Amino acid sequence: MKKVFLIWPTDISKQSALYPPLGLASLASVMKQKNYEVKVIDLSFDETWEQIRFLKEEGGIYGISFTSSLYSNTKKCINIIRDNDKNSKIVLGGPHASILPEETLKNMDADVVCIGESEYSFPLVMEALRNGGDLKAIKGIAFRDNEGKIIVNPEVEKIQDLDSLPMPDQSLFPYEKHFKEKGFRELSIITSRGCPGQCTFCQPAIEKMFGRKIRFSGSDYVVSQIRYLKEKYKLDFFVISDDTFVMNKKRVIQLCEKIISEKINIFWRCQTRISLLDREIIRAMKKAGCFVMALGVESGSQDILDSLQKKIKVKQIKEVFKICHDEGMLTHAYLMVGSFGESRKTIEETKNLLREIKPFTSNICITTPYPGTYLYDRLREENLLEKNIWDNYDHLISDTIHIKTPDFNLAKLNEFKSELLDAQRYPFFKLKCLWRAFMNWNNLQRFTKVLGSNPGIAYRGLRLFLRSIFFQGLELSNPKTKAYKIYSESPKRDT
């Protein structure tokens, strides 16, 4: 039988949330559908890398997906594979390789890079590598020709019919260990691809990966996936990881109505843009089991929001959070410190905003210039970009690559993070939020039905939300991440 190894060269200390990577899980399903034997190697809990070091294979084909912060891990992984399997073929993918395919091939001993969505290109690459086919004929890849020259082929067409793809196979990953480490049973799904936004810290990298035009999975496909995951994995809840879940209001309301009509009793959370929300859609999502919305606040300064091209107003942020509080929807705020124009004044504006909107939880990140973004290009043009230590391109850690200014170093930015955490110490208000979120007839009914098939949710849920009250819950579900330390320590107050 044809065989392929799919590798997630991760480091648990760099995962803010523990989920099987859906890109690799989708590739695994596609390759199984094409009659390949798929072996997934997830290094999340393999500190000594035994799965790689003791792999006995001859002429194997290995697919490795990685982010910038996993750059060194990926190089190390490639070196081990080459030492053990002299005739190996290595295909790279994921955000970093997709954005920098030529540079990746120059600096890593790999054969091919799959750029962006790979469900179409990766199987063709597999067949070409196995049978000596012509890589020049495959769109959406970069590779070395016989003379060592790097060739970048034309882009592959984005997959328009997402329902044509098989459901990502998350069972191949150590999901039970994920559940145990997090303390609750949760998996993620994606119901759309693409983002029309122009945020300087994301674009045009997201556009290169998935395009500007959003493509949606159908309601039947999404609901069948939710039902399958709920029943197979006995989930406490799930998370919709779309960048902009509420981009199409009519579609989301129809999806919520379908979840209700088909009596899928489960809780869930999602993330979306503030500018897309109103009372009608928030109310519909809550009725269908959504209990947390993660929202891109970023800053309380309108000047910084404008410089980030967020296309939102501080007034909108306040209005949406008020509606969420009124409707009993828990809120999670994504925040950034260290953007262009950041100052003591803008930090105070953000602190004042937080005291007013009172998010239930938050992530506070340092503005990080990821490769392929407008932010990265600007820093490079202005000679403000630090040396590319790719492992430090991680916005959640305290020593991330950041915008260099005369005013703020990393220590000061991390003090700002602590100040913003300190501005969110309102445990009694959080208890009030929990009461509004769950002490209503709709959610009490849902909880009772979930409890019947999943009795452990009562203990796990109570423990999780008690943690959340003290900044150690849903914002970082992996207690072993490097970023967790700043959330678990007492914040440093400004003196």
CORDA-V875030 format. One record per backbone hydrogen bond with DSSP energy under -0.5 kcal/mol. NH is the residue of the N-H (numbers start at 1). CO is the residue of the C=O. Records with the same first field share a line. If there is no record, write none. Layout:
# CORDA-V875030
NH->CO  CO
This chain:
# CORDA-V875030
2->35
4->37
5->61
6->4  39
7->5  63
8->41
9->7  65
10->8
14->11
15->12
16->14
19->17
25->21
26->22
27->23
28->24
29->25
30->26
31->27
32->28
33->29
34->30
35->32
36->31
37->2
38->36
39->4  37
40->38
41->6
42->40
43->8  41
46->43
47->45
49->46
52->49
53->49
54->50
55->52
56->54
57->55
62->89
63->5
64->62  91
65->7
66->93
70->67
71->68
74->70
75->71
76->72
77->73
78->74
79->75
80->76
81->77
82->78
83->79
84->80
85->81
88->85
89->60
91->62
92->112
93->64
96->66
97->66
98->94
99->95
100->96
104->100
105->101
106->102
107->103
108->104
110->108
111->90
112->90
113->142
114->92
115->113  140
116->114
117->209
122->118
124->120
125->121
126->122
127->123
128->124
129->125
130->126
131->127
132->128
133->128
135->133
137->134
138->135
139->137
140->154
141->138
142->113
143->151
144->111
145->149
148->145
151->143  149
153->141  151
160->158
162->160
164->161
165->162
169->25
170->168
172->169
173->170
175->173
177->174
178->174
179->175
180->176
181->177
182->178
183->179
184->179
186->184
187->237
189->239
193->215
195->211
198->309
200->308
202->199
203->199
205->202
206->202
208->204
209->205
210->206
211->206  207
215->193
217->191
222->218
223->219
224->220
225->221
226->222
227->223
228->224
229->225
230->226
231->227
232->228
233->229
234->230
235->230
236->185
237->185
238->267
239->187
240->269
241->189  239
245->242  271
247->244
249->247
252->248
253->249
254->250
255->251
256->252
257->253
258->254
259->255
260->256
261->257
262->258
263->260
264->259
265->263
266->264
267->236
268->289
269->238
270->292
271->240
272->294
276->273
277->274
282->278
283->279
284->280
285->281
286->282
287->283
288->284
289->286
290->285
291->268
292->268
293->330
294->270
295->293  332
296->272
297->295  334
298->334
299->297
302->300
305->301
306->302
307->303
308->304
309->306
310->305
317->313
318->314
319->315
320->316
321->317
322->318
323->319
324->320
325->321
326->322
327->323
328->324  325
329->324
330->291  328
332->293
333->361
334->295
335->333  363
336->298
337->365
342->339
347->343
348->344
349->345
350->346
351->347
352->348
353->349
354->350
355->351
356->352  353
357->353
358->354
360->331
361->331
363->333
365->335  363
366->395
367->337
370->368
373->370
374->203
375->200
377->373
378->374
379->375
380->376
381->377
382->378
383->380
384->379
385->379
389->387
390->388
392->389
393->390
394->392
397->394
400->397
401->392
403->367
404->384  402
405->403  408
413->409
414->410
415->411
416->412
417->413
418->414
419->415
420->416
421->417
422->418
423->419
424->421
425->422
426->424
430->426
431->427
432->428
433->429
434->430
435->431
436->432
437->433
438->434
439->435
440->438
444->440
445->441
446->442
447->443
448->444
449->445
450->446
451->447
452->448
453->449  450
454->450
457->454
458->455
460->456
461->457
462->458
463->459
464->460
465->461
466->462
467->463
468->464
469->465
470->466  467
471->468
472->467
476->473
477->16
478->16
479->477
481->478
482->13
484->481
485->482
486->483
487->483  484
488->484
489->485
493->491
